[in-house]
Amino acid sequence: MADQPSADLSAIDAEAAKLSASSSSSEVEPAAQDEARAFETRLSHDRSMRQMELGWFGRAFGYGDEKKGNVIAICIGACLGMIAILTIIPWGTTVSEKAVPSLISIVTLALGYLFGRREP
């Protein structure tokens, strides 16, 4: 599987929309129609390949640079939700005293990973 997919789905959709708008006119030559059909076939193939490259994880979280941010956002949201639950529901002081600092450290670790400096 390639790290970077060959084409973005939105770019494929935009090209397909332009192609279908231009091929719907009756003044198009037969050779141009054949070329348009071949181009639509390539776009369809690129779209299906893109869906296979993403898999279930990519469909849920995205791909490339956005995947990292989406996974981190879910992690931070889950930790903040657990912190809220632990502080609202009276579990006892020992549970809250031990769990909340650990969850806060996970949140800061995730933020550091997201906004940390990148080496070239």
N, CA, C and O of each residue as an XYZ file, in Angstrom:
480
protein
N       0.830     -1.167      0.000
C       0.000      0.000      0.000
C       0.880      1.238      0.000
O       1.895      1.270      0.696
N       0.527      2.220     -0.738
C       1.305      3.447     -0.826
C       0.997      4.333      0.360
O      -0.112      4.312      0.893
N       2.008      5.130      0.780
C       1.790      6.060      1.874
C       0.897      7.202      1.445
O       0.001      7.590      2.196
N       1.109      7.749      0.271
C       0.309      8.850     -0.239
C      -0.573      8.349     -1.371
O      -0.055      7.851     -2.370
N      -1.885      8.465     -1.244
C      -2.776      8.025     -2.320
C      -2.570      8.858     -3.569
O      -2.099      9.994     -3.508
N      -2.934      8.271     -4.714
C      -2.640      8.909     -5.994
C      -3.444     10.168     -6.228
O      -2.944     11.098     -6.860
N      -4.657     10.230     -5.748
C      -5.474     11.426     -5.969
C      -6.433     11.604     -4.814
O      -6.866     10.632     -4.196
N      -6.757     12.834     -4.529
C      -7.700     13.146     -3.472
C      -9.112     12.934     -3.984
O      -9.400     13.237     -5.142
N     -10.000     12.417     -3.141
C     -11.368     12.134     -3.571
C     -12.102     13.391     -4.003
O     -12.897     13.350     -4.942
N     -11.848     14.504     -3.335
C     -12.530     15.731     -3.725
C     -12.045     16.206     -5.090
O     -12.831     16.746     -5.868
N     -10.777     16.017     -5.387
C     -10.258     16.389     -6.704
C     -10.854     15.484     -7.775
O     -11.156     15.940     -8.878
N     -11.022     14.215     -7.456
C     -11.625     13.276     -8.396
C     -13.074     13.670     -8.662
O     -13.527     13.658     -9.806
N     -13.799     14.018     -7.597
C     -15.188     14.429     -7.773
C     -15.290     15.698     -8.597
O     -16.185     15.818     -9.434
N     -14.388     16.653     -8.376
C     -14.420     17.900     -9.136
C     -14.139     17.648    -10.613
O     -14.795     18.226    -11.480
N     -13.171     16.790    -10.897
C     -12.857     16.462    -12.288
C     -14.016     15.733    -12.952
O     -14.330     15.983    -14.116
N     -14.646     14.838    -12.215
C     -15.780     14.099    -12.771
C     -16.951     15.033    -13.048
O     -17.647     14.870    -14.050
N     -17.177     16.010    -12.174
C     -18.267     16.964    -12.385
C     -18.000     17.823    -13.613
O     -18.900     18.067    -14.417
N     -16.749     18.283    -13.753
C     -16.410     19.077    -14.941
C     -16.551     18.238    -16.202
O     -17.037     18.711    -17.230
N     -16.119     16.991    -16.107
C     -16.184     16.110    -17.265
C     -17.617     15.811    -17.666
O     -17.949     15.839    -18.851
N     -18.466     15.527    -16.694
C     -19.854     15.216    -17.034
C     -20.582     16.449    -17.549
O     -21.472     16.326    -18.391
N     -20.226     17.629    -17.065
C     -20.848     18.848    -17.565
C     -20.423     19.130    -18.998
O     -21.228     19.577    -19.814
N     -19.154     18.868    -19.301
C     -18.675     19.137    -20.653
C     -19.113     18.051    -21.639
O     -19.286     18.330    -22.825
N     -19.296     16.810    -21.156
C     -19.663     15.737    -22.077
C     -21.163     15.666    -22.327
O     -21.606     14.918    -23.198
N     -21.958     16.438    -21.573
C     -23.397     16.377    -21.764
C     -23.865     17.204    -22.957
O     -25.002     17.047    -23.401
N     -23.021     18.074    -23.479
C     -23.449     18.860    -24.638
C     -23.461     17.979    -25.884
O     -22.673     17.041    -26.008
N     -24.367     18.299    -26.800
C     -24.534     17.458    -27.985
C     -23.502     17.761    -29.062
O     -23.443     17.049    -30.065
N     -22.692     18.793    -28.883
C     -21.720     19.190    -29.898
C     -20.387     18.468    -29.752
O     -19.451     18.776    -30.490
N     -20.268     17.529    -28.837
C     -19.017     16.839    -28.576
C     -18.792     15.794    -29.662
O     -19.704     15.055    -30.032
N     -17.566     15.745    -30.164
C     -17.210     14.781    -31.206
C     -17.128     13.376    -30.622
O     -16.911     13.229    -29.419
N     -17.295     12.344    -31.439
C     -17.217     10.968    -30.926
C     -15.862     10.645    -30.298
O     -15.806      9.931    -29.297
N     -14.774     11.156    -30.866
C     -13.454     10.886    -30.291
C     -13.342     11.514    -28.905
O     -12.758     10.927    -27.994
N     -13.899     12.698    -28.756
C     -13.865     13.356    -27.457
C     -14.736     12.604    -26.455
O     -14.398     12.538    -25.273
N     -15.850     12.038    -26.911
C     -16.693     11.249    -26.023
C     -15.979      9.989    -25.559
O     -16.091      9.600    -24.397
N     -15.244      9.350    -26.468
C     -14.473      8.167    -26.081
C     -13.411      8.536    -25.058
O     -13.190      7.813    -24.086
N     -12.760      9.662    -25.286
C     -11.738     10.125    -24.341
C     -12.378     10.453    -22.991
O     -11.801     10.165    -21.943
N     -13.547     11.042    -23.016
C     -14.250     11.371    -21.779
C     -14.629     10.107    -21.023
O     -14.489     10.053    -19.801
N     -15.108      9.086    -21.734
C     -15.449      7.825    -21.087
C     -14.216      7.155    -20.480
O     -14.279      6.596    -19.385
N     -13.104      7.218    -21.198
C     -11.868      6.632    -20.674
C     -11.414      7.385    -19.422
O     -10.936      6.786    -18.458
N     -11.574      8.700    -19.457
C     -11.192      9.507    -18.295
C     -12.090      9.195    -17.105
O     -11.603      9.092    -15.979
N     -13.396      9.042    -17.333
C     -14.319      8.678    -16.264
C     -13.978      7.313    -15.688
O     -14.086      7.097    -14.480
N     -13.567      6.391    -16.553
C     -13.174      5.065    -16.088
C     -11.944      5.153    -15.196
O     -11.880      4.491    -14.160
N     -10.962      5.969    -15.590
C      -9.762      6.156    -14.766
C     -10.122      6.778    -13.428
O      -9.599      6.372    -12.391
N     -11.016      7.766    -13.447
C     -11.427      8.400    -12.203
C     -12.135      7.407    -11.283
O     -11.912      7.401    -10.072
N     -12.971      6.585    -11.859
C     -13.675      5.576    -11.079
C     -12.687      4.580    -10.479
O     -12.821      4.173     -9.325
N     -11.705      4.198    -11.268
C     -10.680      3.276    -10.774
C      -9.880      3.930     -9.651
O      -9.622      3.294     -8.629
N      -9.484      5.195     -9.826
C      -8.739      5.897     -8.786
C      -9.558      5.983     -7.497
O      -9.015      5.826     -6.404
N     -10.847      6.229     -7.624
C     -11.710      6.323     -6.455
C     -11.783      4.980     -5.737
O     -11.683      4.933     -4.511
N     -11.954      3.894     -6.478
C     -12.039      2.580     -5.833
C     -10.702      2.192     -5.206
O     -10.681      1.584     -4.136
N      -9.603      2.529     -5.842
C      -8.280      2.252     -5.264
C      -8.085      3.056     -3.986
O      -7.533      2.555     -3.006
N      -8.537      4.291     -4.002
C      -8.423      5.157     -2.828
C      -9.210      4.567     -1.655
O      -8.725      4.557     -0.523
N     -10.413      4.079     -1.923
C     -11.224      3.477     -0.869
C     -10.536      2.230     -0.309
O     -10.587      1.989      0.897
N      -9.896      1.438     -1.168
C      -9.195      0.242     -0.695
C      -7.958      0.618      0.104
O      -7.631     -0.060      1.078
N      -7.258      1.690     -0.286
C      -6.070      2.116      0.443
C      -6.420      2.625      1.830
O      -5.668      2.404      2.780
N      -7.551      3.301      1.958
C      -7.935      3.854      3.246
C      -8.275      2.766      4.251
O      -7.842      2.830      5.401
N      -9.038      1.776      3.838
C      -9.466      0.732      4.758
C     -10.434      1.292      5.785
O     -10.873      2.436      5.669
N     -10.770      0.495      6.786
C     -11.750      0.947      7.775
C     -11.166      2.010      8.677
O     -11.882      2.923      9.089
N      -9.890      1.922      8.994
C      -9.262      2.923      9.866
C      -9.182      4.271      9.159
O      -9.448      5.309      9.765
N      -8.821      4.259      7.889
C      -8.729      5.502      7.137
C     -10.076      6.156      6.919
O     -10.179      7.382      6.910
N     -11.113      5.349      6.743
C     -12.457      5.924      6.598
C     -12.900      6.582      7.894
O     -13.580      7.608      7.869
N     -12.520      6.002      9.024
C     -12.938      6.548     10.312
C     -12.114      7.761     10.724
O     -12.662      8.711     11.282
N     -10.804      7.752     10.460
C      -9.932      8.785     10.982
C      -9.303      9.680      9.923
O      -8.678     10.681     10.273
N      -9.445      9.359      8.658
C      -8.817     10.168      7.619
C      -7.480      9.572      7.216
O      -7.177      8.429      7.556
N      -6.683     10.341      6.494
C      -5.390      9.850      6.034
C      -4.375     10.985      6.079
O      -4.741     12.152      6.221
N      -3.116     10.638      5.957
C      -2.047     11.632      5.909
C      -1.919     12.401      7.220
O      -2.031     11.827      8.303
N      -1.683     13.699      7.107
C      -1.484     14.538      8.288
C      -2.754     14.688      9.113
O      -2.676     14.843     10.332
N      -3.903     14.645      8.487
C      -5.146     14.820      9.230
C      -5.440     13.628     10.134
O      -6.139     13.777     11.137
N      -4.917     12.442      9.796
C      -5.173     11.251     10.603
C      -4.610     11.430     12.011
O      -5.266     11.094     12.997
N      -3.414     11.951     12.097
C      -2.787     12.142     13.404
C      -3.628     13.077     14.266
O      -3.862     12.797     15.442
N      -4.075     14.167     13.696
C      -4.878     15.118     14.453
C      -6.213     14.549     14.872
O      -6.688     14.829     15.973
N      -6.827     13.755     14.015
C      -8.121     13.164     14.349
C      -8.004     12.144     15.478
O      -8.842     12.116     16.380
N      -6.977     11.313     15.431
C      -6.779     10.317     16.481
C      -6.485     11.012     17.808
O      -6.997     10.600     18.850
N      -5.669     12.056     17.777
C      -5.341     12.792     18.992
C      -6.578     13.491     19.544
O      -6.785     13.511     20.757
N      -7.400     14.061     18.673
C      -8.616     14.739     19.129
C      -9.558     13.753     19.813
O     -10.181     14.090     20.820
N      -9.666     12.545     19.279
C     -10.514     11.534     19.918
C      -9.935     11.134     21.275
O     -10.677     10.962     22.242
N      -8.626     10.989     21.346
C      -7.966     10.634     22.603
C      -8.178     11.728     23.654
O      -8.507     11.432     24.802
N      -7.989     12.984     23.260
C      -8.174     14.095     24.191
C      -9.633     14.185     24.624
O      -9.917     14.386     25.804
N     -10.543     14.039     23.693
C     -11.968     14.078     24.045
C     -12.356     12.973     25.018
O     -13.117     13.199     25.959
N     -11.830     11.789     24.785
C     -12.140     10.668     25.688
C     -11.565     10.922     27.082
O     -12.229     10.664     28.086
N     -10.348     11.421     27.140
C      -9.732     11.705     28.443
C     -10.480     12.809     29.179
O     -10.734     12.695     30.378
N     -10.836     13.890     28.462
C     -11.583     14.967     29.109
C     -12.961     14.494     29.556
O     -13.456     14.926     30.597
N     -13.585     13.613     28.782
C     -14.861     13.045     29.202
C     -14.722     12.207     30.463
O     -15.565     12.282     31.357
N     -13.657     11.407     30.541
C     -13.438     10.602     31.740
C     -13.125     11.490     32.944
O     -13.553     11.194     34.060
N     -12.377     12.579     32.725
C     -12.093     13.519     33.823
C     -13.390     14.132     34.328
O     -13.598     14.253     35.536
N     -14.266     14.519     33.397
C     -15.548     15.104     33.797
C     -16.378     14.099     34.589
O     -16.979     14.452     35.604
N     -16.413     12.865     34.135
C     -17.179     11.838     34.843
C     -16.595     11.595     36.230
O     -17.337     11.458     37.202
N     -15.273     11.542     36.324
C     -14.640     11.280     37.618
C     -14.831     12.426     38.598
O     -14.880     12.199     39.806
N     -14.940     13.646     38.103
C     -15.103     14.771     39.019
C     -16.565     15.004     39.385
O     -16.847     15.539     40.457
N     -17.500     14.616     38.520
C     -18.921     14.831     38.798
C     -19.490     13.740     39.689
O     -20.184     14.038     40.661
N     -19.211     12.494     39.379
C     -19.757     11.366     40.142
C     -18.866     11.124     41.359
O     -17.645     11.043     41.225
N     -19.455     11.011     42.525
C     -18.640     10.804     43.744
C     -18.151      9.355     43.867
O     -18.823      8.509     44.457
N     -16.993      9.092     43.312
C     -16.403      7.758     43.361
C     -15.606      7.536     44.646
O     -15.302      6.403     45.018
N     -15.293      8.580     45.279
C     -14.392      8.509     46.418
C     -13.127      9.260     46.061
O     -12.763      9.345     44.888
N     -12.475      9.787     47.028
C     -11.324     10.644     46.760
C     -10.136      9.875     46.205
O      -9.360     10.435     45.431
N      -9.969      8.603     46.577
C      -8.784      7.878     46.119
C      -8.825      7.623     44.616
O      -7.789      7.687     43.953
N      -9.997      7.337     44.072
C     -10.097      7.077     42.633
C      -9.831      8.355     41.860
O      -9.045      8.357     40.912
N     -10.477      9.440     42.254
C     -10.299     10.707     41.552
C      -8.879     11.233     41.704
O      -8.303     11.758     40.752
N      -8.321     11.096     42.887
C      -6.961     11.596     43.122
C      -5.925     10.862     42.280
O      -4.914     11.450     41.896
N      -6.159      9.608     41.993
C      -5.190      8.828     41.214
C      -5.454      8.893     39.714
O      -4.511      8.934     38.923
N      -6.708      8.903     39.317
C      -7.037      8.812     37.895
C      -6.945     10.154     37.174
O      -6.450     10.215     36.048
N      -7.411     11.222     37.802
C      -7.447     12.517     37.116
C      -6.052     12.997     36.732
O      -5.872     13.416     35.589
N      -5.056     12.963     37.609
C      -3.716     13.389     37.164
C      -3.148     12.527     36.029
O      -2.445     13.031     35.154
N      -3.454     11.242     36.051
C      -2.988     10.381     34.965
C      -3.642     10.755     33.649
O      -2.980     10.792     32.611
N      -4.937     11.032     33.684
C      -5.636     11.441     32.464
C      -5.162     12.800     31.970
O      -5.047     13.017     30.764
N      -4.889     13.707     32.885
C      -4.364     15.024     32.487
C      -2.993     14.869     31.837
O      -2.685     15.574     30.876
N      -2.174     13.964     32.342
C      -0.860     13.758     31.723
C      -0.996     13.152     30.323
O      -0.178     13.440     29.449
N      -2.008     12.323     30.098
C      -2.242     11.787     28.751
C      -2.666     12.903     27.810
O      -2.238     12.941     26.656
N      -3.505     13.813     28.295
C      -3.942     14.947     27.469
C      -2.753     15.826     27.105
O      -2.614     16.221     25.948
N      -1.897     16.139     28.067
C      -0.732     16.984     27.762
C       0.253     16.263     26.847
O       0.881     16.893     25.996
N       0.390     14.970     27.011
C       1.253     14.201     26.110
C       0.718     14.252     24.683
O       1.483     14.431     23.736
N      -0.591     14.094     24.530
C      -1.202     14.132     23.199
C      -1.056     15.513     22.576
O      -0.770     15.626     21.384
N      -1.250     16.569     23.370
C      -1.078     17.934     22.850
C       0.376     18.189     22.460
O       0.641     18.837     21.447
N       1.310     17.687     23.249
C       2.723     17.836     22.903
C       3.071     17.104     21.619
O       3.867     17.592     20.816
N       2.485     15.954     21.426
C       2.715     15.202     20.193
C       2.125     15.931     18.994
O       2.718     15.955     17.916
N       0.951     16.525     19.191
C       0.279     17.222     18.097
C       0.998     18.520     17.726
O       1.217     18.790     16.545
N       1.363     19.317     18.719
C       1.942     20.622     18.444
C       3.453     20.664     18.616
O       4.046     21.741     18.542
N       4.084     19.531     18.841
C       5.529     19.493     19.039
C       6.302     19.855     17.794
O       5.768     19.868     16.684
N       7.573     20.149     18.001
C       8.431     20.532     16.885
C       8.747     19.323     16.029
O       8.999     18.228     16.530
N       8.728     19.550     14.722
C       9.045     18.468     13.781
C      10.449     18.659     13.248
O      10.855     19.763     12.882
N      11.158     17.591     13.216
C      12.498     17.622     12.633
C      12.381     17.374     11.139
O      11.602     16.520     10.716
N      13.147     18.109     10.327
C      13.055     17.908      8.856
C      13.591     16.595      8.393
O      13.572     16.308      7.196
